[in-house]
């Protein structure tokens, strides 16, 4: 997550105020230098990759408890020594109980062969990591997006003796590691205390931690000791709170079940009818699936960014898998708003719509504007409130021949303040380093991210990152939604399609995407005229990614409200073709074996049936599990027993066919 280089201690909030103008200006200059270096670069690569975030669970099967392991980072380095065998690398995340998994090498293309192998890709990753973790105790890698008891008393455990176990394992012969994991051997006892009490060092004595130690977040619920110890992460928590002038306030509507008690305001629940949370951990402690695509040119990246942005709320709703927060069922299904609220560092004035310095959104939000100069992106599409960007920043960008839309986008990143700056990282050579630009780029967490090359010597070109989706419960589902986004990237690049709608409609769609069972019950604003008659006559690359065909098109969108099933399948009565018929044509015309085409079509058919209600979303599946649990009192509350049984069940279902799993209400 984000930019992790360290150069001394982090600056305090007061110190940062003295240098933030300098850092902003030089961040702009660093982007300008990147732009000059790479503006004309053309890549012939179709590389792409995924990131999956996971909770690491410690199991106490005898006591029927499943807690977060808050020193999970100790596994990372040793596991990564074997990336050539697992094709997986682990990376740190905000929560010290979390690990992010990425492919050691990206996919080389968007071929049907690659897409047809995605279930095996996600399965092999999960099995490799899970097998490795199990060597050191009762630990596992969870695919649940929001851990149900995060912020509930005693939700986490820390086992310092694991560090010694890891050091022991480093001395073992490497041939004991196979594709499935290290061959079983006794690294340490398979319980919560693998080292005998009398042999523990002082650092390994039983760890206790409490809310009184929360100097960074000042949370009433989550432990600061559960924040990743890398200086970036606790500093983010502290700086967001200090800039805002108070703790973050996160509220999501409570699911009012048949016996949910009458809500009365209290210190821990000050907003009756809502679940209250108060720290960055509640948002950045959720898990998602993110996908990044290499593009041909900077203009291709901008065009792809905009077309994906228009459709992203639809895919967010389709992926919904997060219905529980702080031990209670919520009346939303998607994690995105929780993260958005958890890092909202805007001051009281900036949150006030009547204030001249109003900033409409958190720095984690659905994008407010389009950035391409493609002819399909019209002025009226950028209809949201314009931020007050710095005129000096705009001048620096325009003097470097960055056009208006891209210049505004880059300048808008710098409306925010820097959050984490290290004392030895203020004065940098802008011809060699990009740290100040990355400081802002990596802390403007948008649903779609336009990504320049990471450094001046990078062989990596311009990229687009797709960020709004929840992590899915099973390998197959992660494969299915990844295949869908990848096919859309291919469709946007190869067919004359146009998903553009005004940005304000995108905001409305994202709000609707959060609602319970939105995939079935909500209608979304969507463009009816997504393709012309000659949609296969594509000259996008020939025209510099600024127009799709020599004929050109300035046709204004005809926007209608449709269900996700209608958006996917089509609606003949209004002459709307549908996205999936286009994708199936693309599959038919793409190179690949019959088996590969059948597998990719199987992913699409599964997602279409989810949109029709045949197969449940992860959120509905979890909610139904809770409400059918024998100890659930229909009071919206998740007990430790329900949490344990749910997570045990979710561990098991990865070995089942989700098409059968989601058809039935049995949870055996």
ChimeraX attribute file (.defattr): number of C-alpha atoms within 10 A of each C-alpha:
attribute: neighborCount
match mode: 1-to-1
recipient: residues
	/A:1	15
	/A:2	16
	/A:3	14
	/A:4	13
	/A:5	12
	/A:6	15
	/A:7	12
	/A:8	12
	/A:9	14
	/A:10	19
	/A:11	20
	/A:12	17
	/A:13	18
	/A:14	9
	/A:15	12
	/A:16	21
	/A:17	13
	/A:18	10
	/A:19	15
	/A:20	16
	/A:21	14
	/A:22	13
	/A:23	25
	/A:24	24
	/A:25	17
	/A:26	22
	/A:27	26
	/A:28	26
	/A:29	21
	/A:30	25
	/A:31	21
	/A:32	25
	/A:33	20
	/A:34	22
	/A:35	20
	/A:36	14
	/A:37	14
	/A:38	18
	/A:39	17
	/A:40	11
	/A:41	14
	/A:42	14
	/A:43	15
	/A:44	11
	/A:45	14
	/A:46	16
	/A:47	17
	/A:48	21
	/A:49	20
	/A:50	19
	/A:51	19
	/A:52	23
	/A:53	28
	/A:54	28
	/A:55	28
	/A:56	25
	/A:57	25
	/A:58	27
	/A:59	22
	/A:60	15
	/A:61	11
	/A:62	6
	/A:63	9
	/A:64	14
	/A:65	19
	/A:66	26
	/A:67	24
	/A:68	25
	/A:69	24
	/A:70	26
	/A:71	24
	/A:72	26
	/A:73	21
	/A:74	17
	/A:75	19
	/A:76	18
	/A:77	13
	/A:78	15
	/A:79	22
	/A:80	17
	/A:81	13
	/A:82	19
	/A:83	17
	/A:84	12
	/A:85	15
	/A:86	24
	/A:87	18
	/A:88	24
	/A:89	23
	/A:90	24
	/A:91	17
	/A:92	21
	/A:93	24
	/A:94	26
	/A:95	29
	/A:96	26
	/A:97	26
	/A:98	31
	/A:99	25
	/A:100	21
	/A:101	23
	/A:102	19
	/A:103	20
	/A:104	17
	/A:105	14
	/A:106	15
	/A:107	16
	/A:108	13
	/A:109	17
	/A:110	17
	/A:111	18
	/A:112	21
	/A:113	17
	/A:114	16
	/A:115	24
	/A:116	23
	/A:117	15
	/A:118	21
	/A:119	20
	/A:120	13
	/A:121	20
	/A:122	22
	/A:123	17
	/A:124	18
	/A:125	21
	/A:126	25
	/A:127	17
	/A:128	22
	/A:129	22
	/A:130	18
	/A:131	19
	/A:132	23
	/A:133	22
	/A:134	17
	/A:135	21
	/A:136	22
	/A:137	20
	/A:138	17
	/A:139	25
	/A:140	22
	/A:141	22
	/A:142	22
	/A:143	27
	/A:144	27
	/A:145	28
	/A:146	26
	/A:147	27
	/A:148	25
	/A:149	23
	/A:150	23
	/A:151	22
	/A:152	18
	/A:153	14
	/A:154	15
	/A:155	21
	/A:156	23
	/A:157	20
	/A:158	23
	/A:159	18
	/A:160	20
	/A:161	20
	/A:162	22
	/A:163	17
	/A:164	18
	/A:165	21
	/A:166	19
	/A:167	13
	/A:168	12
	/A:169	19
	/A:170	13
	/A:171	8
	/A:172	13
	/A:173	9
	/A:174	13
	/A:175	8
	/A:176	11
	/A:177	17
	/A:178	13
	/A:179	17
	/A:180	17
	/A:181	21
	/A:182	22
	/A:183	15
	/A:184	12
	/A:185	11
	/A:186	11
	/A:187	17
	/A:188	19
	/A:189	15
	/A:190	14
	/A:191	14
	/A:192	18
	/A:193	17
	/A:194	18
	/A:195	17
	/A:196	9
	/A:197	11
	/A:198	7
	/A:199	9
	/A:200	16
	/A:201	12
	/A:202	8
	/A:203	10
	/A:204	18
	/A:205	14
	/A:206	13
	/A:207	10
	/A:208	8
	/A:209	15
	/A:210	14
	/A:211	16
	/A:212	11
	/A:213	13
	/A:214	17
	/A:215	13
	/A:216	22
	/A:217	29
	/A:218	21
	/A:219	21
	/A:220	17
	/A:221	23
	/A:222	27
	/A:223	27
	/A:224	25
	/A:225	21
	/A:226	24
	/A:227	27
	/A:228	21
	/A:229	17
	/A:230	15
	/A:231	17
	/A:232	22
	/A:233	21
	/A:234	22
	/A:235	22
	/A:236	21
	/A:237	27
	/A:238	23
	/A:239	23
	/A:240	28
	/A:241	24
	/A:242	19
	/A:243	17
	/A:244	19
	/A:245	13
	/A:246	15
	/A:247	24
	/A:248	24
	/A:249	15
	/A:250	22
	/A:251	20
	/A:252	19
	/A:253	16
	/A:254	22
	/A:255	21
	/A:256	18
	/A:257	15
	/A:258	10
	/A:259	10
	/A:260	14
	/A:261	11
	/A:262	8
	/A:263	14
	/A:264	10
	/A:265	11
	/A:266	9
	/A:267	8
	/A:268	12
	/A:269	15
	/A:270	14
	/A:271	16
	/A:272	14
	/A:273	19
	/A:274	20
	/A:275	23
	/A:276	19
	/A:277	27
	/A:278	23
	/A:279	30
	/A:280	32
	/A:281	26
	/A:282	25
	/A:283	23
	/A:284	23
	/A:285	27
	/A:286	26
	/A:287	28
	/A:288	26
	/A:289	23
	/A:290	21
	/A:291	19
	/A:292	21
	/A:293	26
	/A:294	24
	/A:295	26
	/A:296	20
	/A:297	22
	/A:298	27
	/A:299	22
	/A:300	23
	/A:301	25
	/A:302	26
	/A:303	28
	/A:304	26
	/A:305	23
	/A:306	28
	/A:307	22
	/A:308	22
	/A:309	27
	/A:310	25
	/A:311	21
	/A:312	24
	/A:313	25
	/A:314	27
	/A:315	20
	/A:316	25
	/A:317	30
	/A:318	26
	/A:319	29
	/A:320	31
	/A:321	30
	/A:322	31
	/A:323	28
	/A:324	30
	/A:325	28
	/A:326	23
	/A:327	21
	/A:328	20
	/A:329	27
	/A:330	26
	/A:331	22
	/A:332	25
	/A:333	28
	/A:334	31
	/A:335	29
	/A:336	27
	/A:337	20
	/A:338	23
	/A:339	23
	/A:340	21
	/A:341	25
	/A:342	28
	/A:343	30
	/A:344	23
	/A:345	28
	/A:346	23
	/A:347	18
	/A:348	13
	/A:349	14
	/A:350	18
	/A:351	18
	/A:352	14
	/A:353	11
	/A:354	9
	/A:355	11
	/A:356	10
	/A:357	14
	/A:358	18
	/A:359	21
	/A:360	17
	/A:361	17
	/A:362	22
	/A:363	24
	/A:364	21
	/A:365	23
	/A:366	25
	/A:367	21
	/A:368	23
	/A:369	21
	/A:370	26
	/A:371	24
	/A:372	26
	/A:373	20
	/A:374	19
	/A:375	16
	/A:376	25
	/A:377	24
	/A:378	17
	/A:379	12
	/A:380	11
	/A:381	19
	/A:382	18
	/A:383	14
	/A:384	15
	/A:385	12
	/A:386	13
	/A:387	17
	/A:388	14
	/A:389	18
	/A:390	15
	/A:391	10
	/A:392	12
	/A:393	22
	/A:394	21
	/A:395	14
	/A:396	17
	/A:397	24
	/A:398	16
	/A:399	11
	/A:400	15
	/A:401	13
	/A:402	19
	/A:403	15
	/A:404	14
	/A:405	17
	/A:406	18
	/A:407	22
	/A:408	23
	/A:409	19
	/A:410	24
	/A:411	25
	/A:412	19
	/A:413	22
	/A:414	23
	/A:415	16
	/A:416	18
	/A:417	21
	/A:418	23
	/A:419	23
	/A:420	26
	/A:421	26
	/A:422	17
	/A:423	16
	/A:424	13
	/A:425	17
	/A:426	18
	/A:427	12
	/A:428	15
	/A:429	11
	/A:430	19
	/A:431	13
	/A:432	13
	/A:433	17
	/A:434	23
	/A:435	24
	/A:436	25
	/A:437	26
	/A:438	20
	/A:439	23
	/A:440	27
	/A:441	21
	/A:442	15
	/A:443	21
	/A:444	19
	/A:445	21
	/A:446	22
	/A:447	23
	/A:448	24
	/A:449	21
	/A:450	21
	/A:451	21
	/A:452	20
	/A:453	20
	/A:454	18
	/A:455	19
	/A:456	17
	/A:457	9
	/A:458	9
	/A:459	9
	/A:460	16
	/A:461	24
	/A:462	24
	/A:463	25
	/A:464	26
	/A:465	23
	/A:466	22
	/A:467	21
	/A:468	28
	/A:469	29
	/A:470	32
	/A:471	29
	/A:472	26
	/A:473	24
	/A:474	26
	/A:475	23
	/A:476	24
	/A:477	24
	/A:478	24
	/A:479	22
	/A:480	26
	/A:481	23
	/A:482	23
	/A:483	24
	/A:484	20
	/A:485	17
	/A:486	21
	/A:487	23
	/A:488	22
	/A:489	19
	/A:490	18
	/A:491	18
	/A:492	19
	/A:493	21
	/A:494	18
	/A:495	21
	/A:496	21
	/A:497	21
	/A:498	21
	/A:499	21
	/A:500	25
	/A:501	26
	/A:502	24
	/A:503	22
	/A:504	17
	/A:505	18
	/A:506	26
	/A:507	18
	/A:508	13
	/A:509	23
	/A:510	26
	/A:511	16
	/A:512	22
	/A:513	28
	/A:514	24
	/A:515	20
	/A:516	21
	/A:517	23
	/A:518	25
	/A:519	29
	/A:520	18
	/A:521	15
	/A:522	18
	/A:523	20
	/A:524	25
	/A:525	21
	/A:526	26
	/A:527	23
	/A:528	22
	/A:529	21
	/A:530	18
	/A:531	19
	/A:532	13
	/A:533	7
	/A:534	10
	/A:535	16
	/A:536	15
	/A:537	15
	/A:538	18
	/A:539	19
	/A:540	21
	/A:541	17
	/A:542	12
	/A:543	13
	/A:544	14
	/A:545	24
	/A:546	21
	/A:547	22
	/A:548	28
	/A:549	19
	/A:550	12
	/A:551	8
	/A:552	11
	/A:553	12
	/A:554	9
	/A:555	11
	/A:556	15
	/A:557	18
	/A:558	11
	/A:559	16
	/A:560	14
	/A:561	14
	/A:562	18
	/A:563	20
	/A:564	25
	/A:565	21
	/A:566	21
	/A:567	24
	/A:568	21
	/A:569	19
	/A:570	20
	/A:571	15
	/A:572	10
	/A:573	7
	/A:574	10
	/A:575	10
	/A:576	18
	/A:577	20
	/A:578	20
	/A:579	19
	/A:580	22
	/A:581	13
	/A:582	20
	/A:583	20
	/A:584	16
	/A:585	11
	/A:586	18
	/A:587	21
	/A:588	13
	/A:589	9
	/A:590	12
	/A:591	13
	/A:592	16
	/A:593	11
	/A:594	9
	/A:595	12
	/A:596	19
	/A:597	19
	/A:598	15
	/A:599	20
	/A:600	24
	/A:601	21
	/A:602	14
	/A:603	21
	/A:604	21
	/A:605	14
	/A:606	19
	/A:607	24
	/A:608	21
	/A:609	14
	/A:610	21
	/A:611	26
	/A:612	18
	/A:613	17
	/A:614	15
	/A:615	21
	/A:616	26
	/A:617	28
	/A:618	26
	/A:619	25
	/A:620	19
	/A:621	19
	/A:622	23
	/A:623	19
	/A:624	15
	/A:625	19
	/A:626	24
	/A:627	18
	/A:628	15
	/A:629	15
	/A:630	9
	/A:631	12
	/A:632	16
	/A:633	17
	/A:634	18
	/A:635	16
	/A:636	24
	/A:637	20
	/A:638	25
	/A:639	18
	/A:640	18
	/A:641	15
	/A:642	22
	/A:643	20
	/A:644	22
	/A:645	18
	/A:646	20
	/A:647	20
	/A:648	17
	/A:649	14
	/A:650	18
	/A:651	17
	/A:652	11
	/A:653	16
	/A:654	18
	/A:655	12
	/A:656	11
	/A:657	11
	/A:658	18
	/A:659	16
	/A:660	9
	/A:661	16
	/A:662	18
	/A:663	12
	/A:664	12
	/A:665	11
	/A:666	10
	/A:667	14
	/A:668	6
